[in-house]
């Protein structure tokens, strides 16, 4: 990930990340928390494409106490940049990497008895903090029965170098229309926690809330919450009777016109002639393409914003370039900026991309490739 003082040093295509927006969003969710509740900032997938190191630092300054990543490699990167806050690997850590996790003081997730048996068979590799994951309805990772959870936790306690730092689960439908499944998951989780405590198992913290649950079910916050997509400015709740937090989208993707060309009527644009001009047209080229994360399925579908006006994408998006129809715009020049997606004020957002592509905002922001420089600003 590249940090620049100005977008003009390398290429006219870049992603602008607002540190102020990140801080603002964290404060919005923090307003739902009790003073004693820990806040984990989830910075996996390179901070959802925003830059894990930079996001982690901002989040910790804004009050986050813990960081969450998907894999140990992501945790190692944070440690390499001097970040010393508690980090939890939320996904799978191979047994061969456990010694590294202990050395880096990174907590790992354990979700099966077989996994814990492999860890316990290792030689003492230094203190290793473990979070036990319980599956209460996601049907992904996690112990599914109280007996399995107790067996794993008991082995953690018996192992001379491991400590049970936490127990957690993950909600599958906290943003859904019907709250009953989330309520069921929470009930299952609390029952399994009680079973563990009644069995003599001790742990430091329990956590279950993701971004949607922090806002919609603050009564479930327990000892810690995990703030992911909400930190970056997105939250979706199927119910429209719940007031949403006032979030600021933290990323804008910009490019600049590299070519302006007059094209006659009935001329094809780009590969496979998927688009043909209906009349004389002015076609601009932007130096951004699918290798940068501009999904090719947006060809002849999406639009960009230029000076507050929509300019449709025409023809197939190429690996490095995209054509837009600017016939309706006047006084354009080479170098004029286009916003691929940004804030609501920019007229097109990652939410629009997600709607056009029938996906979610997570995929849009995570897909902006590393060859797109990130510019960090202190303004929204």
C-alpha positions as MATLAB code, in Angstrom:
seq = 'XXXXXXXXXXXXXXXXXXXXXXXXXXXXXXXXXXXXXXXXXXXXXXXXXXXXXXXXXXXXXXXXXXXXXXXXXXXXXXXXXXXXXXXXXXXXXXXXXXXXXXXXXXXXXXXXXXXXXXXXXXXXXXXXXXXXXXXXXXXXXXXXXXXXXXXXXXXXXXXXXXXXXXXXXXXXXXXXXXXXXXXXXXXXXXXXXXXXXXXXXXXXXXXXXXXXXXXXXXXXXXXXXXXXXXXXXXXXXXXXXXXXXXXXXXXXXXXXXXXXXXXXXXXXXXXXXXXXXXXXXXXXXXXXXXXXXXXXXXXXXXXXXXXXXXXXXXXXXXXXXXXXXXXXXXXXXXXXXXXXXXXXXXXXXXXXXXXXXXXXXXXXXXXXXXXXXXXXXXXX';
ca = [
       0.000    0.000    0.000;
       1.425    3.368   -1.030;
       1.079    6.523    1.024;
       1.577    9.724   -0.952;
       1.464   13.410   -0.127;
      -0.096   14.214   -3.491;
      -1.930   12.072   -6.041;
       0.221   13.383   -8.905;
       3.466   11.613   -8.040;
       2.679    8.264   -9.628;
      -0.607    8.070  -11.524;
      -3.816   10.068  -11.804;
      -5.830    7.141  -10.492;
      -5.918    6.817   -6.722;
      -8.093    5.997   -3.726;
      -8.517    8.799   -1.248;
      -9.099    7.590    2.318;
     -10.470   10.023    4.886;
      -9.007    9.446    8.332;
     -11.553   11.888    9.745;
     -14.381    9.765    8.363;
     -12.965    6.673   10.044;
     -12.757    8.513   13.367;
     -16.278    9.852   12.959;
     -17.706    6.402   12.251;
     -15.953    4.830   15.238;
     -17.396    7.501   17.496;
     -20.888    6.828   16.121;
     -20.703    3.170   17.140;
     -18.872    3.905   20.381;
     -21.888    5.938   21.456;
     -23.772    2.637   21.802;
     -21.198    1.084   24.125;
     -20.801    0.999   27.855;
     -17.603    2.535   29.134;
     -16.185   -0.851   30.094;
     -16.896   -2.558   26.746;
     -13.844   -3.276   24.614;
     -13.948   -2.245   20.958;
     -12.227   -4.417   18.357;
     -11.525   -2.666   15.055;
     -11.585   -5.263   12.292;
      -8.820   -4.453    9.810;
      -8.693   -7.712    7.846;
      -8.388   -7.676    4.046;
      -5.979   -4.748    4.336;
      -8.496   -2.735    6.287;
     -11.281   -3.623    3.834;
      -9.083   -2.136    1.127;
      -8.445    1.113    3.003;
      -4.998    0.172    4.351;
      -4.716   -1.951    7.492;
      -1.805   -0.174    9.123;
      -3.242    3.305    8.681;
      -6.752    2.244    9.700;
      -5.439    0.407   12.765;
      -3.571    3.463   13.977;
      -6.571    5.733   13.489;
      -8.898    3.246   15.172;
      -6.668    2.883   18.219;
      -6.393    6.664   18.509;
     -10.190    6.873   18.306;
     -10.707    4.456   21.190;
     -10.429    0.930   19.824;
      -8.714   -1.437   22.254;
      -8.226   -4.516   20.062;
      -7.671   -5.307   16.395;
      -9.137   -8.163   14.372;
      -7.595   -9.784   11.289;
      -8.386  -12.847    9.200;
      -4.959  -14.486    9.019;
      -1.685  -14.416   10.922;
       0.070  -12.770    7.955;
      -2.132   -9.719    8.472;
      -1.285   -9.609   12.169;
       2.427   -9.911   11.422;
       2.221   -6.879    9.128;
       0.727   -4.794   11.929;
       3.451   -5.895   14.323;
       6.122   -5.072   11.714;
       4.804   -1.521   11.691;
       5.110   -1.197   15.440;
       1.461   -1.707   16.403;
       1.431   -3.335   19.831;
      -2.317   -3.486   20.576;
      -3.961   -6.877   21.198;
      -4.688   -8.641   17.895;
      -7.001  -11.600   17.293;
      -6.807  -13.802   14.214;
     -10.477  -14.459   13.526;
      -9.866  -17.237   10.991;
      -7.749  -20.371   10.808;
      -4.144  -20.427   11.954;
      -2.194  -23.533   10.849;
      -0.489  -25.459   13.618;
       2.845  -24.778   11.908;
       2.305  -21.044   12.567;
       1.342  -21.281   16.239;
       4.864  -20.630   17.487;
       4.973  -17.472   15.380;
       1.632  -16.326   16.803;
       2.924  -16.804   20.345;
       6.145  -14.938   19.576;
       4.197  -12.037   18.061;
       1.738  -12.021   20.991;
      -1.171  -12.563   18.631;
      -4.275  -14.378   19.862;
      -5.639  -17.180   17.687;
      -9.078  -18.663   17.157;
      -9.673  -22.325   17.918;
     -12.886  -23.872   16.630;
     -12.452  -27.666   16.795;
     -11.110  -30.282   19.165;
      -8.800  -31.662   16.487;
      -7.237  -28.244   16.020;
      -6.658  -27.845   19.758;
      -5.188  -31.348   20.065;
      -2.571  -30.409   17.464;
      -1.717  -27.235   19.342;
      -1.463  -29.052   22.673;
       0.949  -31.567   21.121;
       3.451  -28.798   20.393;
       6.393  -28.123   22.628;
       5.991  -25.151   24.926;
       6.250  -22.256   22.476;
       5.552  -19.419   24.861;
       2.254  -18.038   26.146;
      -0.501  -18.400   23.551;
      -3.857  -16.666   23.977;
      -6.832  -18.467   22.473;
     -10.371  -17.427   21.642;
     -12.801  -20.341   21.392;
     -15.320  -19.904   18.597;
     -18.817  -21.315   18.980;
     -21.127  -21.951   16.040;
     -24.607  -20.787   17.026;
     -26.111  -20.637   13.537;
     -23.580  -19.362   11.017;
     -22.670  -22.972   10.121;
     -19.123  -21.958    9.324;
     -16.358  -22.213   11.935;
     -17.036  -23.115   15.545;
     -17.859  -25.782   18.069;
     -21.502  -26.726   17.675;
     -22.311  -28.532   20.919;
     -21.727  -27.657   24.581;
     -19.777  -30.873   25.108;
     -17.431  -30.116   22.214;
     -16.923  -26.571   23.468;
     -16.172  -27.829   26.985;
     -13.680  -30.401   25.693;
     -11.806  -27.745   23.718;
     -11.826  -25.255   26.591;
     -10.698  -27.920   29.070;
      -7.760  -28.799   26.855;
      -6.835  -25.099   26.588;
      -6.790  -24.877   30.371;
      -4.770  -28.057   30.766;
      -2.134  -27.113   28.198;
       0.812  -25.502   29.975;
       1.331  -22.663   27.491;
      -2.234  -21.717   26.438;
      -4.787  -19.472   28.092;
      -8.453  -19.083   27.211;
      -8.657  -15.355   26.580;
     -12.085  -15.276   24.983;
     -15.160  -17.088   23.723;
     -17.115  -15.742   20.762;
     -19.680  -16.382   18.066;
     -20.719  -14.630   14.865;
     -24.208  -13.464   13.933;
     -25.486  -14.536   10.529;
     -28.431  -12.150   10.148;
     -28.030   -9.184   12.477;
     -28.908   -6.844    9.608;
     -31.928   -8.866    8.500;
     -35.590   -7.986    8.636;
     -36.548  -10.522   11.306;
     -34.600  -10.266   14.590;
     -35.661  -13.726   15.773;
     -32.668  -15.644   14.394;
     -30.195  -13.239   15.980;
     -32.117  -13.547   19.223;
     -31.912  -17.337   18.899;
     -28.165  -17.204   18.249;
     -27.602  -14.985   21.260;
     -29.680  -17.301   23.442;
     -27.672  -20.306   22.256;
     -24.436  -18.435   22.900;
     -25.420  -17.440   26.418;
     -26.505  -21.005   27.192;
     -23.165  -22.384   26.032;
     -21.285  -19.753   28.026;
     -23.225  -20.737   31.144;
     -22.491  -24.398   30.465;
     -18.780  -23.613   30.256;
     -18.812  -21.596   33.460;
     -20.803  -24.281   35.272;
     -18.152  -26.759   34.088;
     -15.404  -24.741   35.748;
     -14.146  -23.099   32.557;
     -12.840  -19.571   32.985;
     -12.308  -17.024   30.265;
     -11.541  -13.316   30.157;
     -14.109  -12.042   27.671;
     -17.086  -12.982   25.517;
     -18.043  -11.247   22.288;
     -20.608  -11.636   19.507;
     -21.644   -8.259   18.041;
     -20.640   -7.178   14.539;
     -21.345   -3.702   13.114;
     -25.064   -4.264   12.560;
     -25.512   -5.872   15.960;
     -23.650   -3.082   17.759;
     -26.235   -0.666   16.440;
     -29.340   -2.836   16.455;
     -28.717   -5.036   19.504;
     -26.538   -2.981   21.882;
     -27.859   -5.086   24.755;
     -25.787   -7.964   23.359;
     -22.443   -6.138   23.549;
     -21.094   -8.281   26.417;
     -17.369   -7.678   27.058;
     -16.310   -6.672   23.542;
     -17.769   -5.822   20.132;
     -16.218   -6.197   16.677;
     -16.581   -3.170   14.411;
     -15.953   -4.008   10.759;
     -17.787   -2.562    7.757;
     -19.424    0.164    9.825;
     -16.049    1.707   10.543;
     -15.590    2.294    6.816;
     -18.927    4.051    6.420;
     -21.440    1.352    5.508;
     -24.276   -0.302    7.359;
     -27.436   -1.869    6.009;
     -30.449   -2.868    8.035;
     -33.405   -4.504    6.307;
     -35.791   -2.862    8.771;
     -36.536    0.746    7.940;
     -37.955    1.582   11.371;
     -34.481    1.704   12.921;
     -32.639    5.008   12.723;
     -29.250    4.415   11.112;
     -26.038    5.973   12.364;
     -24.818    8.999   10.434;
     -21.775    7.448    8.797;
     -19.248    8.949    6.421;
     -17.910    6.813    3.580;
     -14.162    6.734    4.061;
     -12.995    5.957    0.511;
     -13.188    7.860   -2.757;
     -11.742    6.357   -5.925;
     -10.675    9.010   -8.417;
      -9.155    9.058  -11.861;
      -8.481   11.736  -14.478;
      -9.314   11.993  -18.153;
      -6.395   10.848  -20.298;
      -8.077   11.228  -23.714;
     -11.011   13.051  -25.293;
     -12.112   11.871  -28.718;
     -14.941   12.747  -31.068;
     -16.631    9.572  -32.307;
     -19.103    9.471  -35.178;
     -22.538    7.897  -34.916;
     -22.808    4.107  -35.208;
     -19.188    3.468  -34.234;
     -18.359    0.623  -31.814;
     -16.559    1.315  -28.540;
     -14.003   -1.087  -27.021;
     -13.786   -4.879  -27.205;
     -16.451   -7.034  -28.844;
     -18.387   -3.944  -29.978;
     -20.798   -4.260  -27.074;
     -21.627   -0.577  -27.347;
     -22.281    1.405  -30.515;
     -22.767    5.152  -30.504;
     -26.282    6.243  -31.415;
     -25.148    9.688  -32.546;
     -21.983   11.734  -32.676;
     -20.367   11.452  -29.267;
     -17.483   12.666  -27.141;
     -15.772    9.726  -25.502;
     -13.318   10.173  -22.641;
     -10.817    7.572  -21.484;
      -9.959    7.051  -17.826;
      -6.716    5.241  -16.913;
      -8.399    2.707  -14.630;
      -9.667   -0.772  -15.434;
     -10.553   -4.166  -14.084;
      -6.977   -4.754  -12.896;
      -7.605   -1.837  -10.527;
     -10.840   -3.324   -9.211;
     -13.303   -1.726  -11.627;
     -15.479   -4.775  -12.179;
     -15.853   -5.594  -15.886;
     -19.541   -6.307  -15.338;
     -20.012   -2.548  -14.951;
     -19.424   -2.232  -18.702;
     -22.363   -0.428  -20.318;
     -24.003   -0.345  -16.895;
     -22.372    1.973  -14.385;
     -21.459    5.629  -14.457;
     -18.887    7.949  -12.912;
     -19.214   11.487  -11.579;
     -17.562   14.427  -13.327;
     -18.159   17.878  -11.874;
     -21.376   16.684  -10.258;
     -22.777   15.086  -13.396;
     -23.123   11.420  -14.295;
     -21.056   10.116  -17.200;
     -22.020    6.563  -18.253;
     -19.470    3.828  -18.808;
     -19.647    2.734  -22.446;
     -18.081   -0.322  -24.015;
     -16.201   -3.114  -22.301;
     -14.033   -2.060  -19.376;
     -10.424   -2.907  -20.246;
      -7.647   -4.101  -17.962;
      -6.208   -0.597  -17.575;
      -8.672    1.796  -19.206;
     -12.356    2.658  -19.205;
     -14.372    4.708  -21.672;
     -17.127    7.086  -20.624;
     -19.585    9.144  -22.642;
     -19.142   12.850  -21.871;
     -21.103   14.207  -24.818;
     -23.430   16.117  -22.510;
     -20.587   17.821  -20.645;
     -18.930   21.033  -21.802;
     -15.492   22.550  -21.355;
     -13.751   19.289  -20.458;
      -9.990   18.955  -20.564;
      -7.363   16.273  -20.277;
      -6.664   15.858  -16.573;
     -10.161   16.692  -15.366;
     -11.113   14.447  -12.476;
     -13.734   11.736  -12.356;
     -14.990   10.074   -9.196;
     -15.551    6.343   -9.691;
     -17.200    6.123   -6.290;
     -17.106    8.311   -3.219;
     -19.400    9.991   -0.735;
     -23.085   10.681   -1.207;
     -22.159   14.201   -2.305;
     -20.155   12.728   -5.204;
     -23.297   11.310   -6.770;
     -22.010    7.739   -6.989;
     -20.958    5.524   -4.084;
     -19.761    2.009   -3.429;
     -23.374    1.268   -2.529;
     -24.344    2.118   -6.098;
     -21.661   -0.238   -7.412;
     -22.948   -2.943   -5.094;
     -26.499   -2.449   -6.337;
     -25.450   -2.545  -10.001;
     -23.418   -5.714   -9.421;
     -25.934   -7.382   -7.090;
     -23.390   -7.669   -4.296;
     -22.415   -5.881   -1.055;
     -20.246   -2.871   -0.294;
     -17.665   -5.123    1.393;
     -16.753   -6.651   -1.965;
     -16.521   -3.285   -3.704;
     -14.057   -1.608   -1.356;
     -12.027   -4.786   -0.825;
     -11.643   -5.208   -4.587;
      -9.764   -1.959   -5.219;
      -6.363   -3.401   -6.038;
      -3.034   -2.603   -4.473;
      -1.756   -0.951   -7.626;
      -4.173    1.918   -6.911;
      -2.264    4.331   -4.620;
      -3.975    5.251   -1.353;
      -3.926    8.908   -0.374;
      -4.666    9.629    3.281;
      -6.433   12.849    4.183;
      -7.779   14.349    7.396;
     -10.990   15.589    5.852;
     -14.257   13.859    5.067;
];
